[in-house]
């Protein structure tokens, strides 16, 4: 990976054959950035961009637009959804600022894409996946936590952590964005929320028996002890079976964690919310809403 190549304009120098004469003819070919997929800026993003822009000046940013703020907000929302700290958000933003200036590019160096310039050919995901901010952030964080297990990334130099994931030809560039990333984290962390999939259309039907679950499109998948879906966690809380709640059921969740992705109707998610009353984990793919609140990690 590495920052996108910016080809500088060149000048062709033509030496005339006449004695004492030299002509300089400009032959500039400007670098054109690839198209950008919007992160979906809101009015609040626009207002915050106007407030933050005068304070953000670095190698990768000369102020911020509403869409750049929106991209940063979605990166931080994913960091929070995975139960990581603001420091992880800072590292992720440092990386995205360095790679793309917080622009969700539809192209880049070779087949690089998205906010982190991840390459489908190198196993980072499909083109459609990588241009989704939540997905690309998740892949970056997964690589970071794999290289620095048990939270050890939090005590390392942020630029080195970013470089260990990106493997850029310019490793010193990431730390140049520490101040800009820190300001964005400070401004956005409290308001960033984890993405929640909308609920599929469903008709109420009686609760199904555990041995014969109702069709997924009309059910809420809940992990309980007896079938092969597991929530990523220690052995004491990992679940082994799925049953279904009646569609339209109201539940209260206290925390969330990543687990095996499942599809309910046309929605798919790997996030599971712990529901104490049911003594199990509810798939986010089955949720109608969570009130816009970001839950802590279990």
C-alpha positions in Angstrom: 0.0 0.0 0.0 1.3 3.5 0.7 0.1 7.0 -0.2 -1.3 7.5 -3.6 1.2 8.6 -6.2 1.0 12.2 -7.1 2.9 12.7 -10.4 4.4 16.2 -10.4 4.1 18.3 -13.5 7.3 18.1 -15.7 9.0 20.7 -17.8 10.7 19.7 -21.1 13.8 21.7 -21.7 14.7 22.2 -25.4 18.2 23.4 -26.2 18.2 25.3 -29.4 21.1 24.7 -31.8 21.7 28.3 -32.3 24.7 29.7 -30.4 23.8 31.3 -27.1 20.1 30.5 -27.2 18.1 28.3 -24.9 14.4 27.8 -25.0 12.3 26.3 -22.1 9.0 24.9 -23.2 6.4 23.8 -20.5 4.9 20.4 -21.1 2.9 19.8 -17.9 0.8 16.8 -17.3 -1.2 17.4 -14.1 -2.0 14.5 -11.8 -5.7 13.7 -11.7 -7.1 12.0 -8.6 -9.5 9.1 -9.1 -13.3 9.6 -8.4 -14.4 9.8 -4.8 -17.4 7.9 -3.3 -19.1 10.2 -0.8 -19.3 9.2 2.9 -22.7 10.9 3.1 -22.1 14.2 4.8 -24.9 15.7 7.0 -25.7 19.2 8.0 -23.9 18.6 11.3 -20.8 17.4 9.4 -20.9 20.6 7.4 -21.1 22.8 10.5 -18.3 20.9 12.2 -16.1 21.1 9.2 -16.5 24.9 9.2 -15.5 25.0 12.8 -12.5 22.6 12.6 -11.0 23.7 9.2 -9.0 26.6 10.6 -7.3 24.4 13.2 -6.4 21.5 10.9 -3.3 21.9 8.8 -0.9 19.1 8.1 0.8 17.3 5.2 -2.4 15.4 4.3 -5.1 18.0 5.2 -5.5 21.7 4.6 -8.8 22.0 6.6 -11.6 19.5 6.2 -14.8 19.4 4.1 -18.1 18.1 5.3 -17.5 14.8 3.5 -14.1 14.4 5.1 -15.7 14.9 8.5 -18.3 12.3 7.6 -15.6 9.8 6.6 -13.7 10.4 9.9 -17.0 10.0 11.8 -17.7 6.6 10.2 -14.1 5.4 10.9 -14.5 6.3 14.6 -18.0 4.7 14.7 -16.4 1.4 13.6 -13.6 1.7 16.1 -16.2 2.2 18.9 -18.3 -0.7 17.6 -15.3 -3.0 18.0 -14.8 -1.9 21.6 -11.5 -0.1 21.0 -10.3 3.1 22.5 -9.8 6.7 21.1 -6.1 5.8 20.6 -7.2 3.2 18.1 -9.3 5.9 16.4 -6.3 8.2 16.3 -4.2 5.5 14.6 -6.9 4.7 12.1 -7.4 8.4 11.3 -3.7 9.0 11.0 -3.5 6.2 8.4 -6.5 7.3 6.4 -5.3 11.0 6.3 -1.9 9.9 5.1 -3.2 7.4 2.5 -6.1 9.5 1.0 -6.6 12.7 3.0 -9.9 11.2 4.3 -11.3 10.7 0.8 -13.0 7.5 -0.2 -11.3 7.0 -3.5 -12.6 4.6 -6.1 -9.1 4.0 -7.3 -5.4 4.6 -6.5 -2.0 3.1 -6.9 -2.5 -0.1 -8.9 -5.7 -1.6 -7.6 -5.8 0.3 -4.3 -9.2 1.5 -3.1 -11.0 3.4 -0.4 -10.0 5.4 2.6 -7.1 3.1 3.5 -6.1 2.3 -0.1 -6.5 -1.5 0.4 -6.0 -3.8 -2.5 -8.5 -6.6 -3.5 -5.6 -8.4 -5.2 -3.8 -8.6 -1.8 -6.8 -10.2 0.0 -8.3 -7.1 1.7 -11.7 -7.7 0.3 -13.8 -7.1 -2.8 -14.0 -3.7 -4.5 -17.6 -3.3 -3.2 -16.5 -4.1 0.4 -13.4 -1.9 0.5 -15.2 1.3 -0.5 -17.5 0.9 2.5 -15.9 2.9 5.3 -17.1 0.5 8.1 -15.7 -2.5 6.3 -12.3 -1.0 5.3 -11.9 0.3 8.9 -12.7 -3.1 10.3 -10.1 -4.7 8.1 -7.5 -2.2 9.2 -8.3 -2.7 12.9 -8.3 -6.5 12.5 -4.8 -6.4 11.0 -3.6 -4.0 13.7 -4.9 -6.1 16.6 -3.5 -9.2 15.0 -0.1 -7.7 14.8 -0.3 -6.2 18.3 -2.4 -8.7 20.4 -3.8 -8.0 23.9 -4.0 -4.2 23.3 -0.2 -3.9 22.9 -0.8 -1.4 20.0 -1.9 1.2 22.5 1.6 1.4 24.0 3.5 1.5 20.7 4.5 4.5 18.5 1.3 5.2 16.5 3.2 5.8 13.3 4.9 2.4 13.6 1.6 0.7 14.3 0.1 2.2 11.1 3.2 1.3 9.1 3.1 -2.3 10.3 -0.4 -2.6 8.7 0.1 -0.5 5.6 3.7 -1.4 4.8 4.2 1.9 3.0 7.3 2.9 1.1 7.1 6.1 3.2 6.9 4.9 6.8 7.6 8.3 8.4 4.6 10.0 6.9 2.0 8.6 9.3 3.2 10.4 12.4 2.9 13.7 10.6 -0.8 13.4 11.0 -0.9 12.9 14.7 -2.2 16.4 15.6 -4.9 16.5 12.9 -6.1 13.0 13.9 -6.1 13.9 17.6 -8.3 17.0 16.9 -10.8 15.0 14.8 -11.0 12.3 17.6 -11.5 15.0 20.2 -14.3 16.6 18.1 -16.1 13.4 16.9 -15.6 10.6 19.4 -18.5 11.4 21.7 -20.9 11.7 18.8 -19.8 8.7 16.7 -22.2 5.7 16.9 -21.9 2.2 15.6 -23.7 1.4 12.4 -26.9 -0.7 12.8 -28.5 -2.6 9.9 -32.2 -1.8 9.3 -34.6 -4.6 10.1 -36.0 -6.6 7.2 -39.7 -6.5 6.6 -41.4 -9.2 8.7 -44.9 -10.4 9.6 -45.6 -11.4 13.2 -45.8 -15.2 13.8 -45.8 -17.4 16.9 -42.4 -18.3 18.4 -40.7 -21.2 16.8 -39.4 -24.3 18.6 -35.6 -24.4 19.0 -35.5 -27.7 17.0 -37.4 -26.1 14.1 -36.7 -22.4 13.9 -39.0 -20.0 12.0 -37.8 -18.6 8.7 -35.0 -16.0 9.3 -36.9 -13.2 7.6 -39.6 -13.3 10.3 -37.4 -14.0 13.3 -34.7 -12.6 15.6 -31.7 -14.9 15.7 -30.5 -15.3 19.3 -27.5 -17.3 20.3 -28.1 -19.7 23.2 -26.5 -23.0 24.4 -26.9 -26.0 21.0 -26.0 -25.1 17.0 -22.8 -23.9 15.3 -22.8 -20.1 15.5 -20.3 -18.7 17.9 -19.7 -15.2 19.3 -16.0 -14.4 19.4 -15.1 -14.4 23.1 -13.7 -16.6 25.8 -14.9 -20.2 26.3 -17.2 -19.1 29.2 -19.4 -16.9 27.0 -19.1 -18.4 23.5 -22.5 -19.7 22.4 -23.2 -22.8 20.4 -26.9 -22.7 19.3 -29.4 -20.5 17.7 -33.1 -20.1 18.5 -35.5 -17.4 17.4 -37.6 -14.8 19.2 -40.9 -13.6 17.8 -40.6 -10.8 15.3 -41.4 -7.5 16.9 -40.0 -8.6 20.3 -38.5 -5.8 22.4 -35.2 -6.6 24.2 -32.6 -4.7 26.1 -29.0 -5.2 25.3 -26.1 -4.2 27.5 -23.0 -4.7 25.4 -21.8 -6.0 22.0 -19.1 -8.1 20.4 -18.1 -9.5 17.0 -19.1 -13.1 16.0 -19.9 -15.2 13.1 -21.7 -13.2 10.4 -25.3 -14.4 9.6 -27.9 -13.3 7.1 -31.5 -12.5 8.2 -33.7 -11.6 5.2 -31.5 -9.5 3.0 -29.4 -8.1 5.9 -26.1 -9.6 7.1 -24.0 -8.7 10.2 -21.3 -10.2 12.4 -22.2 -8.1 15.4 -24.0 -9.6 18.4 -25.6 -7.8 21.3 -25.8 -9.4 24.7 -29.4 -9.6 26.1 -29.3 -10.5 29.8 -33.0 -11.4 30.0 -32.5 -14.0 27.2 -29.1 -15.1 28.4 -27.8 -14.9 24.9 -26.6 -12.7 22.0 -29.0 -11.1 19.5 -27.8 -10.6 15.9 -27.7 -7.0 14.8 -29.0 -8.2 11.4 -32.3 -8.9 13.1 -32.6 -5.5 14.9 -35.1 -2.8 14.0 -33.1 -0.2 15.8 -30.9 0.4 18.8 -31.9 3.9 19.6 -28.7 5.3 18.0 -26.7 4.4 21.0 -23.2 2.9 20.8 -22.8 -0.1 23.2 -19.6 -1.0 25.0 -17.8 -4.2 24.2 -18.7 -7.3 26.2 
